[in-house]
Amino acid sequence: MNKRFFLSVMAVSLLVLGCATTSPLSSFADSMYRGSRLLMEGKFPAALESFQEANRMRPSAGALAFAAMAAYKMNDIPLADNYLTQAQALNPDDVVVCIILGYRSLVRFRQGDEARGRRELATYITAYKNLLPGSASIRDAEFLAASGSIDTRRLQESIDRQIDELPINYDKMGRDAGLLDRTGL
C-alpha cells in the first residue's frame, strides 16, 4: 500500500512539474509578446526589459530589433543604434531586416546624418515593398523620402504602422535564433 501511494504521489508530482515547466521557446515568445504589448501601451522601459529578457534567453535579431525600437522611443538614440548593429550581425530574416532598416533610418536622421538617413530610408522602402508588394502604407514613407526635409516624428509613425503590417511570428524568431537546436524541441 505504501509503495502504491508513493508511486501515485510521484506520478502526480511529475505530471504537475511537467505542466508547469515552460520551454525556452515559449518563454522567448512570451517575453516578445509582452514586450510588444508594452511597446503599444507606451511603456517603453518595461518593453525594453522584456526584449532584453528574450535576447538573454537566446540572442535574436528580432529581440534586438524590438529592443532598438523601445530604446528609440525612450530617446536613447545611441542604445537604439547599438541594438540595430547587433541585430544586423545576427543574420535577420526579411521581416526583421525591415524593422532594422526602418529604425536605422530614423536613428541616422536623429543623429543629424541626413544623407545616410535617406539611403537607409530608400533601402527600407525597397525591402518593405519586396516583402509586402502592393502595400498602400509604404506610400507615406515614399512621400516623406521625396520631400525636401524629413519630419522624423511623422516618419516614425509611418514606419510603426508599416511594422504593424509585417507578418511577425515570435515563435519563429525563437526557432530561428536556435532555441530548438539547443533544447531538442
N, CA, C and O of each residue as an XYZ file, in Angstrom:
740
protein
N       0.823     -1.189      0.000
C       0.000      0.000      0.000
C       0.865      1.249      0.000
O       0.605      2.184     -0.757
N       1.897      1.275      0.846
C       2.777      2.431      0.908
C       3.492      2.665     -0.415
O       3.671      3.805     -0.844
N       3.897      1.572     -1.055
C       4.574      1.681     -2.337
C       3.639      2.271     -3.393
O       4.035      3.133     -4.178
N       2.408      1.799     -3.400
C       1.422      2.283     -4.362
C       1.139      3.768     -4.135
O       1.068      4.535     -5.095
N       0.977      4.176     -2.893
C       0.744      5.577     -2.548
C       1.931      6.439     -2.988
O       1.750      7.500     -3.585
N       3.138      5.974     -2.688
C       4.350      6.709     -3.053
C       4.456      6.882     -4.568
O       4.790      7.966     -5.045
N       4.171      5.813     -5.331
C       4.229      5.896     -6.782
C       3.159      6.837     -7.331
O       3.404      7.559     -8.297
N       1.997      6.831     -6.729
C       0.928      7.738     -7.159
C       1.320      9.188     -6.917
O       1.112     10.043     -7.777
N       1.886      9.465     -5.751
C       2.331     10.828     -5.429
C       3.430     11.256     -6.398
O       3.421     12.391     -6.875
N       4.356     10.382     -6.689
C       5.441     10.689     -7.627
C       4.893     10.976     -9.020
O       5.327     11.919     -9.681
N       3.938     10.161     -9.465
C       3.364     10.347    -10.797
C       2.652     11.694    -10.898
O       2.816     12.422    -11.878
N       1.867     12.014     -9.886
C       1.164     13.304     -9.877
C       2.168     14.456     -9.832
O       1.986     15.453    -10.530
N       3.208     14.337     -9.036
C       4.228     15.381     -8.927
C       4.916     15.610    -10.263
O       5.120     16.750    -10.680
N       5.272     14.518    -10.930
C       5.926     14.649    -12.228
C       4.995     15.269    -13.259
O       5.430     16.065    -14.091
N       3.740     14.915    -13.207
C       2.761     15.488    -14.115
C       2.632     16.986    -13.884
O       2.635     17.766    -14.836
N       2.520     17.388    -12.636
C       2.395     18.811    -12.295
C       3.655     19.561    -12.713
O       3.563     20.632    -13.311
N       4.813     19.023    -12.411
C       6.069     19.667    -12.797
C       6.194     19.768    -14.312
O       6.667     20.778    -14.832
N       5.779     18.744    -15.009
C       5.849     18.764    -16.466
C       4.955     19.822    -17.066
O       5.318     20.454    -18.057
N       3.798     20.023    -16.483
C       2.873     21.046    -16.983
C       3.340     22.438    -16.621
O       3.103     23.387    -17.369
N       3.996     22.572    -15.490
C       4.414     23.891    -15.030
C       5.694     24.353    -15.705
O       5.977     25.551    -15.734
N       6.465     23.433    -16.244
C       7.731     23.803    -16.859
C       7.473     24.486    -18.189
O       6.675     24.011    -18.997
N       8.142     25.587    -18.409
C       7.998     26.324    -19.638
C       9.246     26.121    -20.475
O      10.362     26.225    -19.967
N       9.064     25.835    -21.744
C      10.217     25.645    -22.618
C      10.861     27.000    -22.900
O      10.200     28.036    -22.827
N      12.158     26.985    -23.223
C      12.814     28.249    -23.575
C      12.142     28.934    -24.756
O      12.084     30.162    -24.809
N      11.631     28.147    -25.710
C      10.970     28.730    -26.861
C       9.720     29.485    -26.453
O       9.501     30.605    -26.913
N       8.886     28.890    -25.588
C       7.670     29.590    -25.182
C       7.999     30.768    -24.276
O       7.287     31.772    -24.307
N       9.048     30.681    -23.476
C       9.464     31.820    -22.648
C       9.944     32.970    -23.522
O       9.637     34.130    -23.249
N      10.697     32.651    -24.573
C      11.152     33.663    -25.520
C       9.943     34.365    -26.135
O       9.856     35.593    -26.125
N       9.013     33.576    -26.670
C       7.827     34.149    -27.318
C       7.001     34.956    -26.319
O       6.504     36.031    -26.652
N       6.852     34.445    -25.095
C       6.104     35.183    -24.071
C       6.738     36.548    -23.807
O       6.033     37.551    -23.700
N       8.061     36.585    -23.701
C       8.752     37.861    -23.470
C       8.567     38.796    -24.656
O       8.405     40.002    -24.472
N       8.589     38.261    -25.860
C       8.403     39.094    -27.048
C       6.972     39.641    -27.124
O       6.774     40.824    -27.401
N       5.985     38.789    -26.879
C       4.594     39.261    -26.890
C       4.369     40.315    -25.799
O       3.720     41.334    -26.036
N       4.906     40.062    -24.614
C       4.767     41.022    -23.507
C       5.433     42.347    -23.882
O       4.860     43.414    -23.664
N       6.632     42.280    -24.441
C       7.336     43.494    -24.845
C       6.569     44.272    -25.895
O       6.491     45.498    -25.824
N       6.000     43.575    -26.868
C       5.229     44.243    -27.922
C       3.986     44.924    -27.357
O       3.643     46.041    -27.744
N       3.320     44.232    -26.438
C       2.138     44.831    -25.800
C       2.532     46.093    -25.033
O       1.862     47.122    -25.128
N       3.622     46.004    -24.276
C       4.093     47.161    -23.504
C       4.521     48.303    -24.430
O       4.314     49.474    -24.114
N       5.108     47.963    -25.551
C       5.516     48.969    -26.532
C       4.292     49.712    -27.053
O       4.305     50.938    -27.163
N       3.235     48.967    -27.375
C       1.996     49.591    -27.863
C       1.334     50.447    -26.793
O       0.682     51.443    -27.107
N       1.500     50.061    -25.524
C       0.919     50.816    -24.413
C       1.766     52.036    -24.035
O       1.378     52.815    -23.164
N       2.915     52.199    -24.686
C       3.776     53.337    -24.389
C       4.642     53.142    -23.152
O       5.210     54.103    -22.633
N       4.746     51.921    -22.683
C       5.572     51.604    -21.505
C       6.942     51.132    -21.999
O       7.285     49.953    -21.911
N       7.704     52.082    -22.516
C       8.931     51.764    -23.235
C      10.020     51.127    -22.365
O      10.643     50.164    -22.814
N      10.283     51.611    -21.146
C      11.313     50.942    -20.329
C      10.965     49.478    -20.024
O      11.834     48.608    -20.063
N       9.701     49.218    -19.724
C       9.280     47.843    -19.438
C       9.347     46.987    -20.706
O       9.706     45.811    -20.648
N       9.001     47.583    -21.850
C       9.094     46.863    -23.123
C      10.548     46.503    -23.410
O      10.854     45.377    -23.803
N      11.433     47.466    -23.211
C      12.858     47.220    -23.431
C      13.342     46.066    -22.554
O      14.095     45.205    -23.008
N      12.910     46.059    -21.318
C      13.302     44.989    -20.400
C      12.821     43.624    -20.899
O      13.552     42.638    -20.803
N      11.605     43.563    -21.427
C      11.077     42.288    -21.950
C      11.872     41.814    -23.155
O      12.163     40.624    -23.274
N      12.226     42.732    -24.053
C      13.004     42.351    -25.230
C      14.420     41.931    -24.831
O      14.982     41.005    -25.415
N      14.987     42.606    -23.848
C      16.313     42.215    -23.353
C      16.250     40.815    -22.723
O      17.160     40.004    -22.893
N      15.172     40.555    -22.001
C      14.986     39.231    -21.390
C      14.918     38.152    -22.463
O      15.549     37.103    -22.331
N      14.162     38.403    -23.519
C      14.075     37.438    -24.621
C      15.457     37.218    -25.235
O      15.838     36.089    -25.545
N      16.185     38.289    -25.403
C      17.504     38.172    -26.015
C      18.495     37.443    -25.101
O      19.398     36.759    -25.583
N      18.325     37.592    -23.785
C      19.186     36.848    -22.855
C      18.933     35.353    -22.951
O      19.853     34.550    -22.801
N      17.669     34.980    -23.204
C      17.345     33.559    -23.350
C      18.068     32.983    -24.554
O      18.582     31.864    -24.526
N      18.092     33.770    -25.594
C      18.804     33.366    -26.807
C      18.998     34.601    -27.681
O      18.016     35.244    -28.052
N      20.231     34.947    -28.018
C      20.454     36.107    -28.883
C      19.632     36.000    -30.166
O      19.687     34.994    -30.873
N      18.884     37.037    -30.444
C      17.955     37.024    -31.567
C      17.938     38.394    -32.232
O      17.833     39.422    -31.563
N      18.042     38.394    -33.554
C      17.954     39.651    -34.298
C      16.608     40.324    -34.038
O      16.535     41.548    -33.934
N      15.546     39.530    -33.934
C      14.220     40.087    -33.689
C      14.118     40.768    -32.337
O      13.609     41.884    -32.235
N      14.605     40.093    -31.288
C      14.557     40.688    -29.949
C      15.372     41.983    -29.913
O      14.949     42.964    -29.302
N      16.525     41.987    -30.559
C      17.366     43.186    -30.576
C      16.737     44.307    -31.390
O      16.843     45.475    -31.015
N      16.084     43.971    -32.496
C      15.419     44.997    -33.309
C      14.286     45.657    -32.517
O      14.112     46.875    -32.562
N      13.525     44.843    -31.799
C      12.444     45.408    -30.984
C      13.009     46.185    -29.794
O      12.433     47.193    -29.387
N      14.123     45.730    -29.239
C      14.785     46.494    -28.166
C      15.218     47.854    -28.701
O      15.128     48.859    -27.996
N      15.688     47.888    -29.944
C      16.084     49.155    -30.568
C      14.877     50.090    -30.704
O      14.990     51.296    -30.483
N      13.730     49.527    -31.067
C      12.516     50.355    -31.164
C      12.192     50.981    -29.815
O      11.903     52.175    -29.734
N      12.241     50.179    -28.756
C      11.933     50.690    -27.420
C      12.953     51.754    -27.011
O      12.579     52.796    -26.472
N      14.223     51.499    -27.262
C      15.267     52.472    -26.905
C      15.070     53.772    -27.675
O      15.223     54.858    -27.115
N      14.734     53.665    -28.949
C      14.485     54.862    -29.764
C      13.328     55.676    -29.184
O      13.406     56.900    -29.073
N      12.263     54.981    -28.821
C      11.086     55.664    -28.273
C      11.368     56.273    -26.898
O      10.659     57.174    -26.450
N      12.416     55.766    -26.234
C      12.842     56.347    -24.956
C      13.837     57.491    -25.193
O      14.358     58.081    -24.247
N      14.088     57.787    -26.461
C      15.014     58.832    -26.873
C      16.468     58.482    -26.538
O      17.296     59.377    -26.368
N      16.781     57.194    -26.443
C      18.158     56.756    -26.236
C      18.691     56.302    -27.594
O      18.738     55.109    -27.896
N      19.087     57.273    -28.397
C      19.497     57.014    -29.775
C      20.766     56.161    -29.846
O      20.823     55.249    -30.671
N      21.799     56.420    -29.011
C      22.984     55.553    -29.062
C      22.663     54.085    -28.746
O      23.204     53.183    -29.385
N      21.789     53.846    -27.768
C      21.415     52.478    -27.425
C      20.642     51.832    -28.575
O      20.872     50.669    -28.906
N      19.731     52.582    -29.179
C      18.976     52.062    -30.321
C      19.933     51.683    -31.449
O      19.790     50.619    -32.052
N      20.899     52.537    -31.734
C      21.875     52.268    -32.780
C      22.684     51.011    -32.451
O      22.950     50.190    -33.329
N      23.069     50.869    -31.195
C      23.826     49.696    -30.758
C      23.016     48.421    -30.978
O      23.543     47.446    -31.513
N      21.759     48.412    -30.579
C      20.916     47.232    -30.765
C      20.717     46.908    -32.251
O      20.705     45.739    -32.635
N      20.561     47.937    -33.078
C      20.377     47.702    -34.511
C      21.622     47.070    -35.127
O      21.521     46.176    -35.968
N      22.788     47.535    -34.706
C      24.045     46.971    -35.198
C      24.168     45.506    -34.786
O      24.549     44.657    -35.591
N      23.845     45.218    -33.532
C      23.894     43.829    -33.055
C      22.894     42.950    -33.809
O      23.207     41.820    -34.184
N      21.691     43.482    -34.025
C      20.646     42.713    -34.715
C      21.072     42.377    -36.136
O      20.876     41.254    -36.601
N      21.645     43.337    -36.813
C      22.049     43.120    -38.193
C      23.140     42.045    -38.284
O      23.218     41.325    -39.279
N      23.964     41.936    -37.269
C      25.050     40.949    -37.265
C      24.552     39.515    -37.052
O      25.314     38.566    -37.238
N      23.293     39.347    -36.668
C      22.750     38.015    -36.373
C      21.946     37.416    -37.532
O      21.098     36.551    -37.308
N      22.195     37.856    -38.750
C      21.517     37.322    -39.930
C      19.991     37.339    -39.798
O      19.367     36.278    -39.769
N      19.395     38.504    -39.719
C      17.942     38.589    -39.561
C      17.195     38.125    -40.802
O      17.711     38.182    -41.918
N      15.961     37.662    -40.581
C      15.114     37.314    -41.723
C      14.571     38.603    -42.345
O      14.838     39.699    -41.851
N      13.805     38.463    -43.434
C      13.328     39.638    -44.182
C      12.449     40.557    -43.345
O      12.508     41.777    -43.501
N      11.640     39.992    -42.465
C      10.758     40.804    -41.617
C      11.592     41.666    -40.674
O      11.354     42.867    -40.548
N      12.562     41.055    -40.017
C      13.402     41.785    -39.068
C      14.289     42.791    -39.802
O      14.576     43.863    -39.269
N      14.722     42.459    -41.011
C      15.508     43.408    -41.806
C      14.719     44.697    -42.015
O      15.284     45.787    -41.931
N      13.428     44.583    -42.284
C      12.590     45.780    -42.468
C      12.574     46.630    -41.203
O      12.694     47.853    -41.275
N      12.428     45.997    -40.059
C      12.421     46.740    -38.794
C      13.771     47.428    -38.601
O      13.824     48.604    -38.243
N      14.852     46.701    -38.837
C      16.192     47.263    -38.670
C      16.389     48.459    -39.592
O      16.826     49.521    -39.149
N      16.068     48.294    -40.869
C      16.284     49.380    -41.827
C      15.420     50.599    -41.519
O      15.887     51.735    -41.599
N      14.159     50.358    -41.166
C      13.281     51.483    -40.836
C      13.806     52.281    -39.658
O      13.876     53.509    -39.705
N      14.175     51.573    -38.600
C      14.654     52.277    -37.406
C      16.081     52.798    -37.581
O      16.455     53.792    -36.958
N      16.873     52.147    -38.413
C      18.214     52.680    -38.670
C      18.107     54.027    -39.386
O      18.890     54.939    -39.120
N      17.135     54.151    -40.297
C      16.955     55.449    -40.972
C      16.556     56.519    -39.954
O      17.060     57.641    -39.995
N      15.658     56.165    -39.050
C      15.255     57.134    -38.017
C      16.446     57.540    -37.151
O      16.622     58.717    -36.836
N      17.260     56.558    -36.770
C      18.446     56.837    -35.950
C      19.379     57.787    -36.689
O      19.870     58.757    -36.112
N      19.625     57.506    -37.972
C      20.536     58.368    -38.744
C      20.013     59.796    -38.816
O      20.780     60.747    -38.663
N      18.715     59.952    -39.049
C      18.143     61.308    -39.083
C      18.320     61.997    -37.731
O      18.694     63.168    -37.673
N      18.053     61.270    -36.648
C      18.186     61.860    -35.307
C      19.637     62.183    -34.967
O      19.906     63.081    -34.169
N      20.575     61.452    -35.573
C      21.994     61.734    -35.364
C      22.460     62.909    -36.231
O      23.611     63.338    -36.138
N      21.566     63.420    -37.065
C      21.921     64.545    -37.926
C      22.591     64.135    -39.223
O      23.109     64.991    -39.940
N      22.598     62.861    -39.542
C      23.231     62.361    -40.759
C      22.142     62.134    -41.807
O      21.697     61.007    -42.026
N      21.721     63.226    -42.449
C      20.605     63.146    -43.380
C      20.921     62.286    -44.596
O      20.051     61.554    -45.070
N      22.145     62.355    -45.113
C      22.494     61.574    -46.303
C      22.362     60.069    -46.016
O      21.751     59.340    -46.798
N      22.926     59.615    -44.914
C      22.818     58.188    -44.562
C      21.381     57.827    -44.203
O      20.916     56.731    -44.516
N      20.679     58.745    -43.546
C      19.277     58.510    -43.216
C      18.448     58.295    -44.462
O      17.603     57.401    -44.501
N      18.679     59.101    -45.479
C      17.935     58.958    -46.736
C      18.295     57.650    -47.447
O      17.424     56.994    -48.020
N      19.580     57.271    -47.411
C      19.986     55.991    -48.030
C      19.316     54.817    -47.304
O      18.795     53.897    -47.933
N      19.341     54.870    -45.972
C      18.698     53.803    -45.190
C      17.194     53.761    -45.463
O      16.606     52.684    -45.563
N      16.579     54.934    -45.583
C      15.144     55.002    -45.844
C      14.825     54.414    -47.216
O      13.848     53.680    -47.361
N      15.636     54.729    -48.221
C      15.421     54.175    -49.563
C      15.570     52.649    -49.541
O      14.795     51.941    -50.184
N      16.552     52.151    -48.812
C      16.756     50.700    -48.699
C      15.578     50.062    -47.967
O      15.107     48.990    -48.346
N      15.109     50.729    -46.919
C      13.944     50.251    -46.173
C      12.725     50.136    -47.091
O      12.041     49.113    -47.096
N      12.459     51.185    -47.862
C      11.288     51.204    -48.744
C      11.363     50.046    -49.737
O      10.365     49.364    -49.970
N      12.533     49.825    -50.318
C      12.711     48.718    -51.267
C      12.475     47.375    -50.588
O      11.763     46.525    -51.122
N      13.069     47.181    -49.416
C      12.904     45.913    -48.685
C      11.447     45.691    -48.308
O      10.937     44.577    -48.421
N      10.779     46.742    -47.861
C       9.375     46.627    -47.458
C       8.502     46.261    -48.662
O       7.635     45.392    -48.568
N       8.738     46.927    -49.784
C       7.948     46.650    -50.990
C       8.196     45.229    -51.500
O       7.286     44.599    -52.040
N       9.412     44.725    -51.335
C       9.699     43.344    -51.734
C       8.987     42.350    -50.822
O       8.545     41.294    -51.274
N       8.878     42.684    -49.554
C       8.237     41.796    -48.589
C       6.719     41.847    -48.685
O       6.050     40.815    -48.625
N       6.180     43.055    -48.834
C       4.720     43.229    -48.930
C       4.381     44.036    -50.187
O       4.026     45.211    -50.093
N       4.489     43.413    -51.352
C       4.198     44.144    -52.584
C       2.746     44.626    -52.595
O       1.838     43.906    -52.179
N       2.548     45.821    -53.064
C       1.203     46.376    -53.159
C       0.680     47.008    -51.886
O      -0.454     47.487    -51.866
N       1.467     47.025    -50.823
C       1.014     47.650    -49.579
C       0.872     49.155    -49.782
O       1.805     49.826    -50.224
N      -0.286     49.662    -49.458
C      -0.539     51.096    -49.622
C       0.158     51.931    -48.547
O       0.422     53.114    -48.760
N       0.453     51.336    -47.415
C       1.004     52.121    -46.309
C       2.414     52.630    -46.581
O       2.849     53.593    -45.950
N       3.140     52.001    -47.509
C       4.514     52.434    -47.789
C       4.528     53.764    -48.541
O       5.560     54.433    -48.596
N       3.409     54.143    -49.112
C       3.349     55.402    -49.864
C       3.692     56.607    -49.007
O       4.300     57.561    -49.490
N       3.308     56.570    -47.742
C       3.617     57.690    -46.848
C       5.130     57.821    -46.664
O       5.663     58.930    -46.688
N       5.821     56.699    -46.480
C       7.286     56.733    -46.353
C       7.921     57.201    -47.661
O       8.903     57.943    -47.638
N       7.373     56.778    -48.795
C       7.886     57.228    -50.092
C       7.707     58.733    -50.251
O       8.607     59.424    -50.728
N       6.545     59.237    -49.849
C       6.281     60.672    -49.911
C       7.278     61.437    -49.036
O       7.840     62.447    -49.460
N       7.491     60.948    -47.820
C       8.441     61.614    -46.915
C       9.865     61.554    -47.471
O      10.619     62.520    -47.354
N      10.232     60.430    -48.071
C      11.575     60.287    -48.640
C      11.792     61.277    -49.779
O      12.910     61.748    -49.987
N      10.735     61.593    -50.512
C      10.844     62.521    -51.643
C      10.801     63.982    -51.203
O      11.122     64.874    -51.988
N      10.412     64.229    -49.967
C      10.287     65.613    -49.507
C      11.661     66.226    -49.237
O      12.649     65.523    -49.025
N      11.687     67.553    -49.252
C      12.933     68.270    -49.023
C      13.464     68.109    -47.619
O      14.677     68.085    -47.409
N      12.579     68.001    -46.667
C      13.003     67.859    -45.266
C      12.193     66.748    -44.618
O      10.992     66.614    -44.850
N      12.875     65.957    -43.802
C      12.236     64.789    -43.190
C      11.657     65.159    -41.833
O      12.360     65.665    -40.958
N      10.373     64.899    -41.673
C       9.697     65.039    -40.380
C       9.844     63.688    -39.683
O       9.090     62.758    -39.969
N      10.822     63.573    -38.759
C      11.119     62.267    -38.145
C       9.956     61.731    -37.321
O       9.766     60.517    -37.254
N       9.181     62.597    -36.699
C       8.030     62.118    -35.939
C       7.026     61.452    -36.867
O       6.526     60.366    -36.572
N       6.738     62.091    -37.966
C       5.789     61.528    -38.930
C       6.360     60.262    -39.567
O       5.634     59.292    -39.787
N       7.666     60.271    -39.863
C       8.298     59.087    -40.437
C       8.229     57.920    -39.452
O       7.955     56.789    -39.853
N       8.472     58.181    -38.188
C       8.388     57.116    -37.182
C       6.973     56.544    -37.126
O       6.800     55.326    -37.079
N       5.970     57.406    -37.132
C       4.587     56.932    -37.116
C       4.296     56.072    -38.339
O       3.618     55.049    -38.237
N       4.809     56.485    -39.496
C       4.616     55.739    -40.732
C       5.298     54.372    -40.653
O       4.692     53.353    -40.984
N       6.543     54.354    -40.219
C       7.284     53.092    -40.108
C       6.613     52.172    -39.087
O       6.519     50.966    -39.315
N       6.153     52.718    -37.983
C       5.453     51.891    -36.980
C       4.190     51.264    -37.562
O       3.899     50.098    -37.294
N       3.434     52.028    -38.360
C       2.230     51.467    -38.997
C       2.621     50.329    -39.944
O       1.947     49.300    -40.006
N       3.715     50.528    -40.677
C       4.151     49.500    -41.614
C       4.641     48.260    -40.868
O       4.372     47.136    -41.292
N       5.349     48.453    -39.775
C       5.810     47.314    -38.977
C       4.619     46.528    -38.453
O       4.671     45.301    -38.372
N       3.540     47.229    -38.094
C       2.327     46.537    -37.630
C       1.751     45.610    -38.706
O       1.068     44.638    -38.383
N       2.021     45.905    -39.979
C       1.510     45.079    -41.075
C       2.387     43.866    -41.367
O       1.959     42.942    -42.059
N       3.618     43.864    -40.840
C       4.546     42.776    -41.147
C       4.074     41.455    -40.538
O       3.465     41.440    -39.468
N       4.357     40.358    -41.218
C       3.991     39.032    -40.684
C       4.994     38.597    -39.603
O       5.860     37.757    -39.845
N       4.857     39.180    -38.422
C       5.789     38.913    -37.326
C       5.341     37.655    -36.588
O       4.179     37.527    -36.202
N       6.274     36.737    -36.399
C       5.993     35.479    -35.720
C       7.071     35.272    -34.655
O       8.192     34.875    -34.972
N       6.731     35.540    -33.393
C       7.721     35.454    -32.318
C       8.193     34.028    -32.075
O       9.343     33.818    -31.690
N       7.323     33.046    -32.294
C       7.740     31.656    -32.144
C       8.824     31.324    -33.165
O       9.816     30.669    -32.844
N       8.622     31.785    -34.400
C       9.611     31.546    -35.461
C      10.919     32.265    -35.131
O      11.999     31.726    -35.370
N      10.828     33.474    -34.586
C      12.049     34.194    -34.199
C      12.855     33.375    -33.204
O      14.080     33.298    -33.299
N      12.168     32.770    -32.259
C      12.852     31.948    -31.266
C      13.477     30.720    -31.896
O      14.601     30.344    -31.563
N      12.737     30.090    -32.817
C      13.292     28.919    -33.507
C      14.476     29.321    -34.370
O      15.495     28.630    -34.398
N      14.343     30.440    -35.076
C      15.429     30.911    -35.933
C      16.655     31.283    -35.118
O      17.778     31.213    -35.619
N      16.453     31.677    -33.864
C      17.580     32.035    -33.001
C      18.303     30.794    -32.490
O      19.334     30.910    -31.828
N      17.776     29.610    -32.790
C      18.467     28.387    -32.412
C      17.946     27.733    -31.154
O      18.578     26.813    -30.634
N      16.810     28.181    -30.650
C      16.284     27.578    -29.424
C      15.971     26.103    -29.618
O      16.197     25.307    -28.706
N      15.466     25.724    -30.760
C      15.111     24.325    -30.966
C      16.348     23.449    -31.006
O      16.341     22.328    -30.498
N      17.408     23.960    -31.609
C      18.638     23.172    -31.665
C      19.178     22.903    -30.264
O      19.701     21.822    -29.992
N      19.051     23.871    -29.392
C      19.610     23.748    -28.044
C      18.748     22.881    -27.144
O      19.271     22.155    -26.299
N      17.443     22.946    -27.313
C      16.550     22.243    -26.397
C      16.079     20.907    -26.943
O      15.585     20.064    -26.195
N      16.231     20.715    -28.236
C      15.761     19.465    -28.826
C      14.275     19.442    -29.073
O      13.714     18.373    -29.316
N      13.612     20.592    -29.020
C      12.168     20.645    -29.261
C      11.860     20.481    -30.737
O      10.694     20.499    -31.131
